[in-house]
Amino acid sequence: MDFLKLIQQLDELLYEVMSWLVFYPVTLWRALRHPLRMMDYSDAELGDPAERQYTDTLSPPLFLLLTLVLSHALELSLVGQSAVVLDKTGLGALVDDDSTFILMRVAFFSIFPLVMAARLVRARHVKIDRAPLKPPFYSQCYATAPFALMVGLSSILMRLEAVEWKLAGLVLLVFALLWFGTLQIFWFAQHLRVSRWRAALQASRAMVEALAGFILVSLIFA
């Protein structure tokens, strides 16, 4: 009986993993084309029973994870292993293979949805706990994944030798920051029901906090 249960679990696992080949491109396309709509979709899906959530897309945290795996795969194929994995100095010595490096990137980029979600909850004058923090965190993962992919691609371009590629990488990084920052303004304005100027203040504060946390943690592992 245990063997049959194992076979059934493997069957379900295989189907789930292979379905990512279909649902990842769908989720990425929707997140790029209609990011705010996808963020609203995430909020709505969390209200459904667990077995009916995200049936036609990937769940937001999984989407972010797979995006960072894809970004790392592109980096390996185009420019080789990251210096963080190759160097063995300081806390960076803990990151000694691809798996730990991907987990580190997941932790780094998860700072953005966490800070944005916490900023929204605080702006609503609600006590921060798991219940009010989860919906905005999940919805922010849909926005953070394309942002992380653009940042990863810009990093790859800037590691290439040609000056043109380095410049293209810098332009892409600036575009990623502007795209993500503008999206946050619309998101805060929608959920706080305030003007875009007041939303820009909330978004700017959250962006500064998230970038500061991201850079600080990056320096620790540098």
PEDAMO-V924415 format. One record per helix or strand of 3 or more residues. SS is the DSSP state (@ for helix, = for strand). FROM is the first residue (numbers start at 1). TO is the last residue. If there is no record, write none. Layout:
ss: [SS,SS]
from: [FROM,FROM]
to: [TO,TO]
This chain:
ss: [@,@,@,@,@,@,@,@,@,@]
from: [2,35,50,60,83,90,98,130,163,196]
to: [33,45,52,78,86,94,123,158,192,221]
